[in-house]
């Protein structure tokens, strides 16, 4: 990996001073109540009330009416209430407050609680590009051909990769060499972009090795590189939150090379550090 600079990939959430201080802002047009329906998620529900839905833990936690926000069901009524003088979101089960006073049974059309955040909402950030050194890309196994008479390949196709004899993992991700990351002040090359293409699984080891493509974001081409996919890098439990302190860094690139950026774009930073005062 590039050793002369600290380069990170972050989700551009445009944090304000108030959000960093954990001040939750409700929408001026929020409803007074909302009935949970099948297919809702905590993210969806919070977005109806909050300006920043990722701050939902601040209005659910320490709320006696919601013992576990992961166990909210279709038919539950979400209302605004005050808990210890703070505005919170509370659950009114079928509108009957007395039900909280004694054991009771509840019937529902679904036996599954709603999701915290839908996987599709964060999937683009789980398959983000790598920042690598030039040698790391050049030494990685590369695709030499496809099964069948294809000019490009996609999900379900088999690919032939040069020299995978003792794999670190059974799963490999495909990357394509991208542009160099250059320091705008010194013109120093800090690293290289490895553009994420797709995921594969090994079928046969050898030279060439055979891999099957499981999924792709873009078409697979000859010459693309493959690198081991580590399961420890995948986030299955994801709850976004603002940093505890202000952070500072320099933007050196934007994913996909767009000219303008906004919320949810992925940016590449250098010299990321916390500001303590």
C-alpha positions as CSV (number, residue, x, y, z in Angstrom):
1,X,0.0,0.0,0.0
2,X,1.1,3.6,-0.5
3,X,3.2,4.5,2.6
4,X,3.8,8.2,2.2
5,X,0.3,9.4,2.9
6,X,-2.8,8.3,4.8
7,X,-5.6,7.9,2.2
8,X,-9.1,7.1,3.3
9,X,-12.4,6.5,1.6
10,X,-15.3,8.2,3.4
11,X,-19.0,8.7,2.8
12,X,-19.6,12.4,2.3
13,X,-22.5,13.1,4.7
14,X,-21.9,16.9,4.9
15,X,-21.9,17.0,8.7
16,X,-22.9,20.3,10.3
17,X,-21.6,21.6,13.6
18,X,-24.9,20.7,15.2
19,X,-24.8,17.1,14.0
20,X,-21.4,16.7,15.4
21,X,-22.7,17.7,18.8
22,X,-25.4,15.1,18.4
23,X,-28.2,17.7,18.1
24,X,-31.1,16.0,16.4
25,X,-33.2,18.2,14.1
26,X,-36.7,17.2,13.3
27,X,-38.3,18.1,9.9
28,X,-40.7,21.0,10.0
29,X,-43.1,18.9,8.0
30,X,-42.9,15.8,10.1
31,X,-46.1,13.8,10.7
32,X,-47.6,13.6,14.2
33,X,-47.8,9.8,14.0
34,X,-47.0,7.0,11.5
35,X,-48.3,3.5,11.2
36,X,-45.5,1.0,10.4
37,X,-46.2,-1.1,7.2
38,X,-44.6,-4.2,5.8
39,X,-41.3,-3.3,4.1
40,X,-40.5,-0.3,6.3
41,X,-37.0,0.0,7.9
42,X,-35.8,2.1,10.8
43,X,-34.1,4.3,8.2
44,X,-37.3,4.8,6.3
45,X,-39.3,5.7,9.4
46,X,-36.7,8.0,10.8
47,X,-36.5,9.8,7.5
48,X,-40.2,10.8,7.9
49,X,-39.4,12.6,11.1
50,X,-35.7,13.6,11.1
51,X,-33.7,15.9,8.9
52,X,-30.8,13.4,9.1
53,X,-32.2,9.8,9.3
54,X,-28.8,8.4,10.3
55,X,-29.3,10.0,13.7
56,X,-32.1,7.6,14.5
57,X,-30.2,6.0,17.5
58,X,-30.4,9.4,19.3
59,X,-34.2,9.4,19.4
60,X,-34.7,5.6,20.0
61,X,-32.2,4.9,22.7
62,X,-33.0,5.4,26.4
63,X,-36.7,5.3,25.4
64,X,-38.6,3.0,27.8
65,X,-41.4,2.5,25.3
66,X,-38.9,1.0,22.8
67,X,-37.0,-1.8,24.5
68,X,-35.4,-2.9,21.2
69,X,-35.7,-0.7,18.1
70,X,-34.9,-3.7,16.0
71,X,-38.2,-5.3,17.1
72,X,-40.8,-2.9,15.6
73,X,-43.5,-4.6,13.6
74,X,-46.1,-3.6,11.0
75,X,-49.1,-2.1,12.7
76,X,-47.1,-0.3,15.4
77,X,-47.8,3.4,15.6
78,X,-44.8,5.7,15.8
79,X,-45.6,9.0,17.6
80,X,-43.7,12.0,19.0
81,X,-43.3,12.1,22.8
82,X,-41.1,13.6,25.5
83,X,-38.8,11.4,27.5
84,X,-36.9,13.2,30.3
85,X,-37.7,16.5,28.6
86,X,-36.3,15.4,25.2
87,X,-38.3,14.9,22.1
88,X,-38.3,11.2,21.1
89,X,-40.0,8.8,18.8
90,X,-42.2,6.3,20.7
91,X,-44.2,3.2,19.8
92,X,-47.9,3.1,20.6
93,X,-48.9,-0.6,20.0
94,X,-52.2,-0.5,18.2
95,X,-53.0,2.9,19.9
96,X,-53.7,1.3,23.4
97,X,-51.5,2.8,26.1
98,X,-53.0,0.4,28.7
99,X,-51.4,-2.6,26.9
100,X,-48.0,-1.4,28.3
101,X,-49.3,-2.2,31.9
102,X,-49.8,-5.9,31.7
103,X,-48.6,-9.0,29.7
104,X,-50.4,-9.3,26.4
105,X,-50.4,-11.0,23.1
106,X,-50.1,-9.3,19.7
107,X,-51.0,-10.7,16.4
108,X,-49.3,-9.6,13.2
109,X,-49.2,-10.5,9.6
110,X,-45.4,-10.7,9.7
111,X,-43.1,-12.7,12.0
112,X,-40.0,-10.6,11.1
113,X,-39.1,-7.3,12.6
114,X,-38.3,-4.4,10.3
115,X,-34.7,-3.9,9.2
116,X,-32.4,-1.3,10.6
117,X,-31.0,-0.1,7.3
118,X,-31.7,-1.9,4.0
119,X,-28.7,-3.5,2.5
120,X,-29.2,-1.8,-0.8
121,X,-28.8,1.6,0.8
122,X,-25.2,0.8,1.8
123,X,-24.2,-1.8,-0.9
124,X,-22.4,0.8,-3.1
125,X,-20.0,1.7,-0.2
126,X,-19.2,-2.0,0.6
127,X,-17.8,-2.5,-2.8
128,X,-15.7,0.6,-2.9
129,X,-12.4,0.8,-4.8
130,X,-9.0,0.0,-3.3
131,X,-6.0,2.3,-2.9
132,X,-2.9,0.4,-3.9
133,X,0.7,0.7,-4.8
134,X,1.9,0.3,-8.4
135,X,3.6,-3.0,-7.6
136,X,0.5,-4.4,-5.9
137,X,-1.5,-4.0,-9.1
138,X,1.2,-5.2,-11.4
139,X,1.9,-8.3,-9.4
140,X,-1.8,-9.3,-8.9
141,X,-3.1,-12.2,-11.1
142,X,-4.8,-11.0,-14.3
143,X,-7.6,-12.2,-16.5
144,X,-6.3,-13.7,-19.8
145,X,-9.5,-15.1,-21.3
146,X,-13.2,-16.1,-20.9
147,X,-15.1,-19.3,-21.5
148,X,-17.0,-19.2,-24.7
149,X,-16.6,-16.6,-27.4
150,X,-17.1,-13.4,-25.4
151,X,-15.4,-10.0,-25.8
152,X,-16.4,-9.1,-22.2
153,X,-17.8,-11.2,-19.4
154,X,-20.5,-10.9,-16.7
155,X,-22.2,-12.7,-13.9
156,X,-22.3,-16.5,-14.4
157,X,-19.4,-16.5,-16.9
158,X,-16.2,-18.3,-16.2
159,X,-12.8,-16.5,-16.5
160,X,-9.3,-17.8,-16.8
161,X,-6.8,-16.1,-14.5
162,X,-3.0,-16.3,-14.7
163,X,-1.4,-18.2,-11.8
164,X,-3.5,-18.8,-8.7
165,X,-1.9,-21.9,-7.0
166,X,-2.3,-21.4,-3.3
167,X,-5.1,-18.9,-2.7
168,X,-5.5,-16.9,0.5
169,X,-9.3,-17.1,0.1
170,X,-11.8,-18.9,-2.1
171,X,-13.4,-15.6,-3.2
172,X,-11.6,-13.0,-5.3
173,X,-12.7,-9.5,-6.4
174,X,-11.9,-8.1,-9.8
175,X,-10.3,-4.7,-10.1
176,X,-9.2,-2.5,-13.0
177,X,-6.2,-0.2,-12.8
178,X,-7.3,3.4,-12.5
179,X,-5.6,6.8,-12.3
180,X,-2.8,7.7,-9.9
181,X,-3.7,9.7,-6.8
182,X,-1.5,12.8,-6.9
183,X,-0.8,15.4,-4.2
184,X,-2.1,18.7,-5.6
185,X,0.6,20.6,-3.7
186,X,3.7,18.6,-4.4
187,X,2.6,16.5,-7.5
188,X,3.8,13.4,-5.6
189,X,2.1,10.1,-6.5
190,X,0.4,8.9,-3.3
191,X,-1.0,5.6,-4.7
192,X,-3.2,4.2,-7.5
193,X,-6.9,3.5,-7.8
194,X,-8.0,0.0,-8.3
195,X,-11.6,0.3,-9.7
196,X,-14.0,-2.3,-8.3
197,X,-15.5,-4.5,-11.1
198,X,-17.1,-7.6,-9.5
199,X,-16.8,-10.7,-7.3
200,X,-15.7,-14.2,-8.2
201,X,-15.3,-17.6,-6.7
202,X,-12.5,-20.1,-7.5
203,X,-13.5,-23.2,-9.5
204,X,-10.1,-24.7,-10.3
205,X,-6.6,-23.7,-9.2
206,X,-3.7,-23.6,-11.7
207,X,-2.0,-21.6,-14.3
208,X,-4.4,-20.5,-15.6
209,X,-6.9,-20.8,-12.7
210,X,-10.7,-20.9,-13.4
211,X,-13.0,-18.5,-11.6
212,X,-16.8,-18.0,-11.9
213,X,-18.1,-14.5,-11.8
214,X,-20.8,-14.1,-9.1
215,X,-21.7,-10.4,-9.6
216,X,-20.4,-7.3,-11.4
217,X,-20.8,-3.6,-11.3
218,X,-19.3,-3.1,-14.8
219,X,-18.3,-5.5,-17.5
220,X,-15.2,-7.7,-17.0
221,X,-12.4,-7.3,-19.5
222,X,-9.2,-9.2,-20.3
223,X,-6.3,-7.7,-18.4
224,X,-8.4,-6.9,-15.3
225,X,-6.7,-7.9,-12.0
226,X,-8.0,-10.1,-9.2
227,X,-7.3,-9.8,-5.5
228,X,-8.4,-11.9,-2.5
229,X,-11.7,-10.8,-1.0
230,X,-11.4,-10.8,2.8
231,X,-14.7,-11.3,4.7
232,X,-13.3,-9.3,7.6
233,X,-13.6,-6.2,5.5
234,X,-17.4,-6.6,5.0
235,X,-19.6,-4.6,7.3
236,X,-22.8,-6.6,8.2
237,X,-23.8,-4.5,11.2
238,X,-23.8,-0.9,10.1
239,X,-25.0,2.1,12.0
240,X,-23.7,5.5,10.6
241,X,-22.7,8.2,13.1
242,X,-20.8,11.5,13.0
243,X,-17.2,11.5,14.1
244,X,-16.6,12.3,17.8
245,X,-14.2,15.1,16.8
246,X,-13.8,17.4,13.8
247,X,-11.7,15.8,11.1
248,X,-9.5,17.5,8.5
249,X,-8.0,16.3,5.3
250,X,-7.5,17.1,1.6
251,X,-9.7,15.8,-1.2
252,X,-7.6,14.4,-3.9
253,X,-10.2,12.5,-6.0
254,X,-13.8,11.5,-6.3
255,X,-15.1,8.1,-7.2
256,X,-16.0,7.8,-10.9
257,X,-14.3,11.1,-11.7
258,X,-17.3,13.4,-11.4
259,X,-16.7,17.2,-11.5
260,X,-19.2,18.0,-8.7
261,X,-19.9,16.1,-5.5
262,X,-22.6,15.9,-2.9
263,X,-24.2,13.8,-0.3
264,X,-23.5,10.0,-0.6
265,X,-20.6,10.5,-3.0
266,X,-17.4,8.7,-2.2
267,X,-14.2,10.8,-1.9
268,X,-10.6,10.0,-1.4
269,X,-8.7,11.9,1.2
270,X,-5.1,12.4,2.3
271,X,-3.7,13.4,5.6
272,X,-6.9,12.6,7.5
273,X,-6.5,13.6,11.2
274,X,-8.6,14.8,14.1
275,X,-8.6,18.4,15.3
276,X,-8.4,18.4,19.1
277,X,-8.8,22.1,19.7
